[in-house]
Every structure is written in structure tokens, then in C-alpha cells.
Amino acid sequence: MNIFNPFIRTLLPLTPKSWVRKIAKPYIAGESLEDLVNVVEDINLAGFTAATSILGEFVNDRDQALEASMDYIEALTEIQSRKLDSNIHVKLTHLGLKLDKELCYSNLKSILTKAEETHNFVRIDMEDSSCTDDTLSIFEKAQCEFDNVGIVIQACMRRSKHDIQKLIALKANVRLCKGIYIEPRNIAYNDYRNVRENYSSLLKELLTARCYVGIATHDEWLVRDAFQTIETIGLSPSEYEFQMLYGVTPQLRLSIRESGHRLRVAVPFGPAWYPYSIRRLRKNPTIAGYVLKALFTSEKNPL
Ligand SMILES: Cc1cc2nc3c(=O)[nH]c(=O)nc-3n(C[C@H](O)[C@H](O)[C@H](O)COP(=O)(O)OP(=O)(O)OC[C@H]3O[C@@H](n4cnc5c(N)ncnc54)[C@H](O)[C@@H]3O)c2cc1C
């Protein structure tokens, strides 16, 4: 962990909201659906697909969980009517996972049904380790009923090697990421090199089994390693995609596209940007380090 991280965590509650807005702005489309539409149109015009998400997590109120699912349904309607090339991704704790699993599944099912009607796809994000078992079992249940659902696997988690075996048997559509949550050492690798190695090995296994993989990383070393794996297996560009976060490493994004690979940009939006940003920065201050680095480097965000 960076030596500045404890300071960042301590200073957060004292940081004015306007500063947090400034920090979050390059990474969030805005508060409204119209803001989202404008950003996704630009992303599509630049030759990338998008993945829309509504900011929010760990809701502790049934009405809020229901409201989140209605907001996703509205977003799916808008994506179809504005002819945007964007799928969506959801956090199960936003849909009520920590309140009532049945309620969460019912909310997810409404979203999946709407996505099916609008010929779209829904990916279930992976949250912290307190959610992993429930997230995987809800995904499996959903996959029995719907074809348009995918999941996420985190390379930092020691259990992921085991978890992908079941996903391979299900021919699941998997996004592979490093994992954003800080987890205890007994269940997660916290060493940068080990996480990279595990990412590389999980990716090889998933792609060799012909699972569709969303290769979600901004780590140039892993991107080059993925290029090599794709070439060795002999995959066509329709069998995988790269994925990156809105506002992060735009130059790397362009070079991936120029090398002939498809890339999806994940774009969050919604009024809950402030509590979400604070929670994220507090949970993982490394992100604040990235933001500071980006502010002082010449790489400007065209998208
Ligand atoms: C499309 C997508 C979906 C994701 N979904 C999930 C999920 O469901 N669950 C989950 O736990 N994690 C998720 N993540 C986050 C992921 O797990 C990592 O925490 C994050 O991508 C950083 O890891 P990295 O592979 O980019 O490598 P790193 O080595 O962490 O980053 C490489 C470089 O990218 C830049 N960078 C990376 N992240 C940021 C950032 N947030 N802000 C500014 N610069 C940054 C920095 O310059 C850094 O040096 C997702 C990531 C992506 C791209």
C-alpha cells in the first residue's frame, strides 16, 4: 500500500464536495440519463462499445432497491430508443442483496427481462468478498433462465481458480478484472506480481475453454500478455473484448483498437456520485493515487 494512502483516507471527510466532484468528474458521465446518452454517443462515434452502470451499492431500503431496478429499465429503454451500442452492468447490493436475496433476484429478473426484450445484455459486477458466494449463485440461477447475463471474476481472489471451473462448465460470459476491494491476505493475493500472474493464468484458461471474456484492465503488461494468448490460441476478435473504465488510460484504449481488437468503455452515471466516490476512495485510496497521477501527467481524456 502506498505510504500516502492513510493520509488520503484521513483527509477524505474534510475534502469539500466541490473537490470530490472535480476528482470524480473525468470518470463519471454525469447525474442524468441525458448526460449518459451524450457520453455514450461520443464513445460509440469514436469506435468503441459501452457498458452503462448506475452509481449505487449496499442499499439498505427495499424501495431504493426497487427504484434502482426501475432506473436500469429506463436506461435500457433509452439505450434502445437512442440506438446506443451499450450493454449494462449492475451491482447486486444496489438491487437489495444485503436486505433480501429474493427481492434482489426479483429486481435482477425484471432488468434481465427488459434487456431480453430490448436485445441487450446484463453483466453482474463482483463486489467485496462478503458478496462472492451469493453473487455466483444468483448468476447461476439467472443463467438457467436467461441467455443475456454475464459475471465478473477477480484475479486477486485465491478462490477464483476454483470458481472459474464451474463457469467454464456453464460456458459463462466472464469479465476478468484484478479486483478493486482490499481483502485479507488469507483469501486474496495483495502482491502486485501475484495478482498479475493469476490474471494471466485465469485468462489463458477461460479463453482456451472458449468462454467469451471481457478482458478488463488498464495494465499494459497484461494487455500485451492477452494479445499473445489470443494469438497463440488463434481467436477471432468476436470471441473476446477488452474493457476499460471511462476516463482511464485513453491512449492505451486507442492503441488496442488500432491493433484490431474490440474495446468496451464502462461508463457510470447517476445522482449518487458523491457518496459512491467517497466510499470508493475510502475503501481503496490507491484510486486517489491514480487520480493524482492522471492530474499531473499529459494524458488528457478525450472520452
Ligand atoms: C470495465 C471494468 C470493470 C470492472 N469491474 C469490476 C468489478 O466488477 N469488480 C471489481 O472488484 N473490480 C472491477 N474493476 C476494477 C478492477 O478490478 C481494477 O481495480 C482496476 O481496473 C485497476 O486494475 P488494472 O488492471 O487496470 O491495473 P492497475 O495496475 O491497477 O492499473 C494500471 C494503470 O491504469 C490506471 N488506472 C487503473 N485504475 C484506475 C482508476 N480507477 N482511476 C485512474 N487510473 C486508473 C493507472 O494509471 C494504473 O497505473 C473493473 C475494471 C474495469 C476496467
The ligand as an SDF file (V2000), in Angstrom:
LIG
                    3D

 53 58  0  0  0  0  0  0  0  0999 V2000
  -14.5210   -2.4470  -17.2430 C   0  0  0  0  0  0  0  0  0  0  0  0
  -14.0950   -2.7010  -15.8530 C   0  0  0  0  0  0  0  0  0  0  0  0
  -14.9810   -3.2760  -14.9620 C   0  0  0  0  0  0  0  0  0  0  0  0
  -14.5880   -3.5590  -13.6400 C   0  0  0  0  0  0  0  0  0  0  0  0
  -15.4470   -4.2290  -12.8050 N   0  0  0  0  0  0  0  0  0  0  0  0
  -15.0170   -4.5980  -11.5900 C   0  0  0  0  0  0  0  0  0  0  0  0
  -15.8210   -5.4120  -10.7500 C   0  0  0  0  0  0  0  0  0  0  0  0
  -16.9420   -5.8200  -11.0960 O   0  0  0  0  0  0  0  0  0  0  0  0
  -15.3250   -5.7470   -9.5290 N   0  0  0  0  0  0  0  0  0  0  0  0
  -14.0930   -5.3400   -9.0920 C   0  0  0  0  0  0  0  0  0  0  0  0
  -13.6860   -5.7030   -7.9850 O   0  0  0  0  0  0  0  0  0  0  0  0
  -13.3210   -4.5520   -9.8670 N   0  0  0  0  0  0  0  0  0  0  0  0
  -13.7490   -4.1780  -11.0860 C   0  0  0  0  0  0  0  0  0  0  0  0
  -12.9470   -3.4140  -11.8820 N   0  0  0  0  0  0  0  0  0  0  0  0
  -11.7370   -2.7660  -11.3020 C   0  0  0  0  0  0  0  0  0  0  0  0
  -10.5240   -3.6560  -11.4350 C   0  0  0  0  0  0  0  0  0  0  0  0
  -10.6770   -4.7660  -10.5960 O   0  0  0  0  0  0  0  0  0  0  0  0
   -9.2330   -2.9270  -11.0440 C   0  0  0  0  0  0  0  0  0  0  0  0
   -9.3220   -2.4700   -9.7440 O   0  0  0  0  0  0  0  0  0  0  0  0
   -8.8930   -1.7360  -11.9060 C   0  0  0  0  0  0  0  0  0  0  0  0
   -9.2140   -1.9730  -13.2380 O   0  0  0  0  0  0  0  0  0  0  0  0
   -7.4060   -1.4470  -11.8020 C   0  0  0  0  0  0  0  0  0  0  0  0
   -6.6490   -2.5690  -12.2280 O   0  0  0  0  0  0  0  0  0  0  0  0
   -5.8570   -2.6110  -13.6260 P   0  0  0  0  0  0  0  0  0  0  0  0
   -5.9770   -3.9840  -14.1540 O   0  0  0  0  0  0  0  0  0  0  0  0
   -6.3110   -1.5410  -14.5050 O   0  0  0  0  0  0  0  0  0  0  0  0
   -4.3470   -2.4700  -13.2170 O   0  0  0  0  0  0  0  0  0  0  0  0
   -3.5910   -1.3780  -12.3520 P   0  0  0  0  0  0  0  0  0  0  0  0
   -2.1900   -1.8350  -12.2960 O   0  0  0  0  0  0  0  0  0  0  0  0
   -4.2930   -1.1430  -11.0780 O   0  0  0  0  0  0  0  0  0  0  0  0
   -3.7010   -0.0740  -13.2260 O   0  0  0  0  0  0  0  0  0  0  0  0
   -2.8890    0.1570  -14.3650 C   0  0  0  0  0  0  0  0  0  0  0  0
   -2.8850    1.6550  -14.6170 C   0  0  0  0  0  0  0  0  0  0  0  0
   -4.2010    2.0850  -15.0020 O   0  0  0  0  0  0  0  0  0  0  0  0
   -4.5450    3.3190  -14.3890 C   0  0  0  0  0  0  0  0  0  0  0  0
   -5.7470    3.1230  -13.5520 N   0  0  0  0  0  0  0  0  0  0  0  0
   -6.2710    1.9390  -13.1760 C   0  0  0  0  0  0  0  0  0  0  0  0
   -7.4300    2.1140  -12.4840 N   0  0  0  0  0  0  0  0  0  0  0  0
   -7.6240    3.4530  -12.4090 C   0  0  0  0  0  0  0  0  0  0  0  0
   -8.6370    4.2810  -11.8390 C   0  0  0  0  0  0  0  0  0  0  0  0
   -9.7040    3.7680  -11.1810 N   0  0  0  0  0  0  0  0  0  0  0  0
   -8.5230    5.6350  -11.9890 N   0  0  0  0  0  0  0  0  0  0  0  0
   -7.4910    6.1680  -12.6690 C   0  0  0  0  0  0  0  0  0  0  0  0
   -6.4920    5.4360  -13.2250 N   0  0  0  0  0  0  0  0  0  0  0  0
   -6.5560    4.0970  -13.1030 C   0  0  0  0  0  0  0  0  0  0  0  0
   -3.3260    3.7700  -13.5980 C   0  0  0  0  0  0  0  0  0  0  0  0
   -2.5610    4.6050  -14.4390 O   0  0  0  0  0  0  0  0  0  0  0  0
   -2.5720    2.4920  -13.3540 C   0  0  0  0  0  0  0  0  0  0  0  0
   -1.2030    2.6740  -13.2030 O   0  0  0  0  0  0  0  0  0  0  0  0
  -13.2930   -3.1730  -13.2040 C   0  0  0  0  0  0  0  0  0  0  0  0
  -12.4060   -2.5970  -14.1120 C   0  0  0  0  0  0  0  0  0  0  0  0
  -12.7750   -2.3820  -15.4130 C   0  0  0  0  0  0  0  0  0  0  0  0
  -11.7720   -1.8140  -16.3570 C   0  0  0  0  0  0  0  0  0  0  0  0
  1  2  1  0
  2  3  1  0
  2 52  2  0
  3  4  2  0
  4  5  1  0
  4 50  1  0
  5  6  2  0
  6  7  1  0
  6 13  1  0
  7  8  2  0
  7  9  1  0
  9 10  1  0
 10 11  2  0
 10 12  1  0
 12 13  2  0
 13 14  1  0
 14 15  1  0
 14 50  1  0
 15 16  1  0
 16 17  1  0
 16 18  1  0
 18 19  1  0
 18 20  1  0
 20 21  1  0
 20 22  1  0
 22 23  1  0
 23 24  1  0
 24 25  2  0
 24 26  1  0
 24 27  1  0
 27 28  1  0
 28 29  2  0
 28 30  1  0
 28 31  1  0
 31 32  1  0
 32 33  1  0
 33 34  1  0
 33 48  1  0
 34 35  1  0
 35 36  1  0
 35 46  1  0
 36 37  1  0
 36 45  1  0
 37 38  2  0
 38 39  1  0
 39 40  1  0
 39 45  2  0
 40 41  1  0
 40 42  2  0
 42 43  1  0
 43 44  2  0
 44 45  1  0
 46 47  1  0
 46 48  1  0
 48 49  1  0
 50 51  2  0
 51 52  1  0
 52 53  1  0
M  END
$$$$
